Amino acid sequence: MMRHSHDPDRDGDTCSAKPMIRAIAFHLPQFHPIPENDEWWGKGFTEWTNVVKARPLFPGHHQPHLPADLGFYDLRLPEARAAQAELAASYGIRGFCYYHYWFNGRRLLGRPLDEILSSGRPDFPFCLCWANESWTRGWLGQDQNVLISQNYTADDESIHAQWLANAFADRRYLRKDGRAIFLVYRPGNLPEPKRLVEIIRTACNKNGDRDPYLIAVDAHHVGRDFRDDGFDVTLAFEPQLGALPGAFDDAFSLRKAWRNLRVGVMSAKLKVYDYTEARQRMLSLPRPFPTIPCVFVGWDNTPRRGRNGLIMVNSSPQAFRNALEAEVAKLRPSSDGDPILFINAWNEWAEGNHLEPCQKWCSQHLEVVREALGMVTESQRPQRYP
């Protein structure tokens, strides 16, 4: 079994007075076909299937988002995974947070991670986020149609915890203060969160490891302090779509028409918001407890949901820069000697939410990351992005 080794860069053991902020990008593995998606969505389905069929829904609407440097990759190929890691590292991304899909011992979309674990390549840090929600046809507006459900039992949690403990032992696994970082996407869905937390900690200890660093993602339960459930901290997830008026209302309405006119869109059906104004609403949500920051790149899930999707306009590299620099500035004076920050996302192409270079913006969002994290001097900065 591969054991983690001491690495100051990964476990928070710093020597400088100015801590280095580690940016970790969420990574979606749904860029290779699996039998389940073949059955549910059609033979050969991957995330690219939705991406390429997208079309503009109003003048100036940027669709489809098409990849540039990395092309339409297949994550079954080690060359594709290596290219992603090399690109991320060159712009200061310190690791990927892979979405992990576990359904009562059944894992979906697990092949890329399995091969990363077994091969030791790419040599790039990573952690896991358990996306513990049922899969439905939700992106087509048919939430009642469950494809695979998420259920919870103590026996399954024990099996899951042992699998996780083995993954945490990989030398590349990201750590905070020497503890393996593990995220739960919907902690509020756990029927007995303290039971799960204790089971995972016990499995890690039996594996010769320290207690993991458990992060509760508040994508759906803003304002709840998950330390009460045994987690170490909460991730202030973005985008918080629930903070936006009418975000889940797919019907035509005059109120929606008026909101859309404010951003220059003539529609009583579409849900359109300004990126910067939307973030201000999200940041106003109360969180009177410690959190880890998260910044999203952009949002447009019309490739998945068509005219029922939600669109953030004006989500340019400059708007992303302003958001990221603001969060970095908050972390700089932190007493935390090992500050981390999450970016959503590396490759959510069907949600218009990607750091990976596209044909419109090229690598400008990645340049923003490199500059915001202080990897270049002021004199080296390019001109501000449009």
C-alpha positions in Angstrom: 0.0 0.0 0.0 1.3 3.4 -0.9 1.8 5.7 2.1 2.0 9.4 2.1 5.3 11.0 2.7 6.0 14.3 4.5 5.8 17.2 2.1 5.8 20.7 3.5 4.1 22.1 0.4 1.1 19.8 0.9 0.7 19.5 4.7 1.0 23.1 5.7 4.5 23.1 7.2 5.7 26.5 6.2 8.9 28.4 6.9 8.1 31.8 5.4 6.3 34.6 7.2 3.9 35.0 4.3 1.9 31.8 3.7 1.4 30.5 0.2 -2.2 30.3 -0.8 -3.0 26.9 -2.4 -5.6 27.1 -5.1 -7.5 23.8 -5.7 -9.8 23.4 -8.7 -12.8 21.2 -8.8 -12.5 18.6 -11.6 -15.4 16.8 -13.4 -14.5 13.3 -14.6 -17.5 13.0 -17.0 -15.4 13.2 -20.2 -15.4 9.5 -21.0 -18.3 7.2 -21.8 -19.6 4.7 -19.2 -22.3 2.0 -19.6 -24.8 3.9 -17.3 -24.6 7.1 -19.4 -24.9 5.1 -22.5 -28.2 3.7 -21.2 -29.6 6.9 -19.8 -28.5 9.4 -22.4 -27.5 7.5 -25.5 -24.5 5.5 -26.8 -21.2 7.4 -26.4 -22.5 10.1 -24.2 -20.0 12.4 -22.4 -20.1 15.9 -21.2 -19.0 17.0 -24.7 -22.3 15.7 -26.0 -24.2 18.6 -24.3 -21.4 21.1 -24.9 -21.4 20.9 -28.7 -25.2 21.0 -29.2 -25.6 24.3 -27.3 -26.8 27.4 -29.2 -27.1 31.1 -28.4 -30.5 32.0 -27.0 -30.3 35.8 -27.3 -28.0 38.3 -29.1 -24.5 38.3 -27.5 -25.1 35.0 -25.8 -21.8 33.1 -25.9 -22.6 29.5 -26.8 -21.2 27.0 -27.5 -18.1 27.0 -25.3 -15.5 25.2 -27.3 -12.1 24.0 -26.0 -8.8 25.4 -27.3 -5.5 24.0 -26.0 -6.7 20.6 -24.8 -9.3 19.9 -27.4 -12.2 17.4 -27.0 -10.2 15.1 -24.7 -11.1 11.6 -23.4 -10.2 11.1 -19.8 -9.5 7.4 -20.4 -6.3 8.5 -22.0 -3.3 9.0 -19.7 -2.0 11.6 -22.2 -5.2 13.7 -21.6 -4.8 13.5 -17.8 -1.1 14.4 -18.0 -1.9 17.4 -20.3 -4.5 18.7 -17.8 -2.1 18.4 -14.9 0.8 20.1 -16.7 -1.4 23.0 -17.8 -2.8 23.5 -14.3 0.6 23.4 -12.6 2.1 25.9 -15.1 -0.5 28.5 -14.0 -0.2 27.9 -10.2 -3.1 25.5 -9.6 -1.9 23.4 -6.7 -4.2 20.4 -7.1 -7.5 19.0 -8.5 -10.5 18.1 -6.4 -12.0 15.2 -8.3 -15.7 14.6 -7.9 -16.2 11.2 -6.5 -19.4 9.2 -7.1 -20.2 6.4 -4.7 -23.6 4.8 -4.5 -23.7 1.9 -2.0 -20.5 0.5 -3.1 -21.1 1.3 -6.8 -18.8 3.9 -8.2 -19.5 5.8 -11.4 -17.1 7.7 -13.6 -14.2 6.2 -11.5 -11.9 5.0 -14.3 -9.7 8.1 -14.5 -9.1 8.2 -10.8 -8.5 4.5 -10.6 -5.8 4.8 -13.2 -4.3 7.8 -11.6 -4.1 5.9 -8.3 -2.7 2.7 -9.9 -0.2 4.3 -12.2 1.1 7.1 -10.1 0.6 9.4 -13.0 0.3 12.3 -13.4 2.4 13.4 -10.4 0.0 16.1 -9.5 -1.7 16.7 -6.1 -5.4 15.8 -5.7 -8.2 15.4 -3.2 -11.8 14.1 -3.4 -15.2 15.5 -3.1 -18.0 13.0 -2.6 -20.9 14.2 -4.8 -23.4 12.4 -2.5 -26.6 13.2 -4.4 -28.9 11.1 -6.5 -28.6 11.3 -10.3 -31.7 12.5 -12.0 -32.7 14.0 -15.3 -32.7 17.3 -13.5 -30.7 19.1 -16.1 -33.6 18.4 -18.5 -36.1 19.7 -15.9 -37.4 16.2 -15.0 -36.2 16.1 -11.4 -38.7 13.3 -10.5 -36.9 10.9 -12.8 -34.3 9.3 -10.6 -31.5 7.5 -12.5 -29.6 6.2 -9.5 -30.4 7.0 -5.9 -28.1 7.9 -3.0 -28.8 5.8 0.1 -27.0 5.6 3.4 -26.2 2.7 5.7 -23.6 2.1 8.4 -22.2 -1.0 6.6 -21.8 0.8 3.3 -20.2 3.8 5.0 -17.6 1.4 6.5 -16.8 0.0 3.1 -16.6 3.5 1.6 -14.4 4.7 4.4 -11.8 1.9 3.9 -11.7 2.7 0.2 -11.2 6.4 1.0 -8.5 5.6 3.6 -6.5 3.8 0.9 -6.9 6.7 -1.5 -5.8 9.1 1.2 -2.6 7.1 1.6 -1.4 8.1 -1.9 1.7 10.3 -1.6 0.1 12.9 -4.0 -3.1 13.3 -1.9 -3.6 16.9 -0.7 -3.3 17.6 3.0 -4.1 20.4 5.4 -1.9 20.5 8.5 -0.8 16.9 7.7 -4.4 15.7 7.4 -6.0 14.3 4.2 -8.6 16.8 2.7 -12.0 15.3 2.0 -15.1 17.2 1.0 -18.8 16.1 1.1 -20.9 18.0 -1.4 -24.3 17.6 0.4 -23.5 17.2 4.1 -27.1 18.2 4.9 -28.3 15.0 3.2 -26.4 12.7 5.5 -29.0 11.1 7.9 -26.3 10.6 10.6 -23.3 12.8 9.7 -21.5 12.2 13.0 -21.6 8.5 12.3 -20.0 8.9 8.9 -17.4 11.3 10.3 -16.4 8.8 13.0 -16.3 5.9 10.6 -14.0 7.7 8.2 -11.7 8.8 11.0 -11.5 5.3 12.4 -10.7 3.8 9.0 -7.9 6.4 8.5 -6.4 5.7 12.0 -6.4 2.0 11.4 -4.6 2.7 8.1 -1.8 4.4 10.1 -3.0 7.9 9.1 -4.1 10.9 11.1 -7.7 12.1 11.2 -8.8 13.5 7.8 -9.6 17.2 7.4 -13.3 17.1 6.6 -14.9 20.0 4.6 -18.6 20.4 4.4 -19.7 22.0 1.1 -22.6 24.4 1.7 -23.9 24.4 -1.9 -27.4 23.7 -0.6 -27.4 24.5 3.2 -26.1 28.0 3.6 -25.9 29.3 7.1 -25.4 26.0 8.8 -22.3 25.4 10.8 -21.3 21.8 10.0 -18.8 21.7 12.8 -21.8 20.7 14.8 -21.9 17.5 12.7 -18.3 16.7 13.2 -16.8 18.5 10.1 -13.7 20.7 10.5 -14.9 23.6 8.4 -17.4 24.7 5.8 -16.6 25.6 2.1 -18.4 28.8 1.1 -19.4 27.3 -2.2 -19.9 29.2 -5.4 -22.2 29.7 -7.3 -24.9 29.9 -4.7 -27.8 29.8 -7.1 -30.3 29.9 -4.3 -29.2 33.5 -3.6 -30.6 34.7 -6.9 -34.2 35.7 -7.2 -36.2 33.3 -9.4 -33.2 31.0 -10.0 -35.4 27.8 -9.8 -38.5 29.3 -11.5 -38.7 28.0 -15.1 -42.0 29.6 -15.9 -42.7 32.8 -17.9 -43.2 35.9 -15.7 -43.3 39.6 -16.0 -40.9 39.9 -13.0 -38.4 37.7 -14.9 -38.8 39.9 -18.0 -38.0 43.0 -15.9 -34.9 41.5 -14.3 -33.6 40.4 -17.7 -34.1 43.8 -19.2 -31.7 45.1 -16.6 -28.9 43.0 -18.2 -30.0 43.8 -21.8 -31.9 40.6 -22.5 -35.5 40.6 -23.9 -37.1 37.5 -22.4 -39.7 36.6 -19.9 -38.5 33.0 -19.8 -34.8 32.9 -19.5 -32.9 33.3 -16.1 -30.1 35.8 -16.8 -28.0 37.5 -14.2 -24.9 39.7 -14.1 -21.9 37.8 -12.7 -20.6 40.5 -10.4 -24.1 41.4 -9.1 -24.8 37.7 -8.5 -21.6 37.2 -6.5 -22.5 40.2 -4.3 -25.8 38.5 -3.5 -24.0 35.2 -2.8 -21.5 36.9 -0.5 -24.2 38.6 1.5 -25.5 35.2 2.7 -24.9 34.8 6.5 -22.0 32.6 7.5 -21.1 33.4 11.1 -18.5 30.7 11.4 -15.1 29.8 9.8 -15.3 29.1 6.1 -12.9 28.3 3.2 -13.4 30.6 0.2 -14.5 29.4 -3.3 -14.7 31.4 -6.5 -16.6 30.3 -9.6 -15.4 31.1 -13.1 -18.7 31.6 -14.8 -22.1 29.9 -15.2 -24.3 28.9 -18.1 -26.0 25.5 -17.9 -28.1 26.0 -21.0 -26.1 23.2 -22.7 -27.7 20.9 -20.2 -31.1 22.5 -19.5 -31.8 24.6 -22.7 -34.1 27.5 -22.1 -34.6 26.4 -18.5 -30.9 27.0 -17.8 -29.4 29.8 -15.8 -27.0 32.2 -17.4 -24.4 34.6 -15.9 -23.6 37.3 -18.4 -20.5 39.5 -18.1 -18.4 36.7 -16.6 -15.2 37.8 -18.3 -11.6 37.2 -17.2 -11.7 40.7 -15.6 -14.8 40.0 -13.6 -13.2 36.7 -12.4 -10.0 38.6 -11.6 -11.9 41.0 -9.4 -13.6 38.1 -7.6 -10.4 36.0 -7.1 -8.2 38.9 -6.0 -10.8 39.9 -3.4 -10.8 36.4 -1.9 -7.0 36.2 -2.0 -6.8 39.6 -0.2 -9.0 38.2 2.6 -6.7 35.2 3.0 -3.4 37.1 3.0 -3.6 38.4 6.6 -5.1 35.1 7.8 -3.4 33.5 10.9 -3.8 30.2 9.1 -0.4 29.1 8.1 -1.7 26.9 5.3 -4.5 28.8 3.5 -6.4 27.1 0.8 -8.9 28.3 -1.7 -11.1 26.4 -4.1 -11.9 27.4 -7.7 -15.1 26.1 -9.3 -14.2 24.7 -11.8 -11.4 23.3 -13.9 -13.6 21.8 -16.6 -17.4 22.2 -16.1 -17.8 22.9 -19.8 -21.6 22.2 -20.0 -22.1 24.7 -17.2 -19.9 27.4 -18.8 -17.6 27.2 -15.8 -14.1 26.3 -16.7 -10.5 27.4 -16.3 -9.4 25.2 -19.2 -8.7 27.4 -22.3 -11.6 28.0 -24.6 -11.7 29.4 -28.1 -13.1 32.8 -26.9 -10.9 33.6 -23.9 -7.9 31.3 -24.6 -5.9 31.0 -21.4 -6.9 34.3 -19.9 -8.7 32.9 -16.8 -5.6 30.8 -16.0 -3.4 34.0 -16.4 -5.7 35.5 -13.8 -5.1 32.7 -11.4 -1.3 33.0 -11.8 -1.3 36.7 -11.2 -3.8 36.7 -8.3 -1.7 34.2 -6.5 1.3 36.4 -6.8 3.3 34.3 -9.2 4.2 37.3 -11.4 5.4 40.8 -10.5 3.3 43.9 -11.3 5.7 44.8 -14.2 5.0 41.4 -15.8 1.3 41.7 -15.8 -0.3 41.9 -19.2 -2.9 44.6 -20.1 -6.2 44.2 -18.3 -8.6 41.9 -20.0 -11.7 43.3 -21.7 
